[in-house]
């Protein structure tokens, strides 16, 4: 099973407590979400890719 790439635009607005805060936009659906840490950013991106793979 070959997965299709996803395109994300990450905007870092602030850095506090040794982590990033900002927004991430999933380009293919033009959906933007806020994140409060780098770990949350990775989780949001992983959720999108997992959902996308289930539809293929």
matplotlib code that plots the C-alpha trace (Angstrom):
import matplotlib.pyplot as plt

x = [0.0, 1.5, 0.5, 0.1, 2.1, 0.5, 1.4, 1.4, 2.2, 3.6, 3.6, 5.5, 4.1, 5.8, 8.3, 7.8, 8.9, 11.3, 8.5, 6.7, 3.2, 1.5, -0.7, -0.6, -2.5, -3.3, -3.2, -5.2, -8.3, -7.4, -7.9, -5.9, -5.5, -3.6, -1.0, 0.6, 3.7, 5.9, 4.5, 1.0, 2.0, 3.4, 0.2, -2.1, 0.0, 0.0, -3.8, -4.3, -2.0, -3.5, -7.0, -5.8, -4.3, -7.5, -9.4, -7.0]
y = [0.0, 3.3, 6.4, 9.8, 12.7, 15.4, 19.1, 21.1, 24.7, 25.2, 28.7, 29.1, 32.1, 31.8, 29.7, 29.1, 26.4, 24.9, 24.2, 25.8, 27.3, 28.2, 26.9, 24.1, 24.1, 20.9, 22.3, 19.6, 20.4, 24.0, 23.2, 25.1, 24.0, 25.6, 23.7, 24.4, 22.2, 20.4, 17.1, 18.3, 19.5, 16.0, 14.4, 16.6, 15.8, 12.1, 12.1, 13.6, 11.1, 8.1, 9.2, 9.8, 6.3, 4.7, 6.2, 4.9]
z = [0.0, -1.1, 0.8, -0.8, 0.6, 2.7, 2.6, 5.8, 6.4, 9.9, 11.4, 14.6, 16.5, 19.9, 21.8, 25.5, 27.9, 25.3, 22.8, 19.9, 19.7, 16.5, 13.7, 11.2, 8.0, 6.1, 2.5, 0.8, 2.8, 3.8, 7.5, 10.1, 13.8, 16.7, 18.6, 22.0, 21.7, 19.2, 20.4, 19.8, 16.3, 15.5, 16.9, 14.7, 11.6, 12.4, 12.9, 9.4, 7.7, 9.6, 8.5, 5.0, 4.8, 6.0, 3.0, 0.4]

ax = plt.figure().add_subplot(projection="3d")
ax.plot(x, y, z, "-o")
ax.set_aspect("equal")
plt.show()
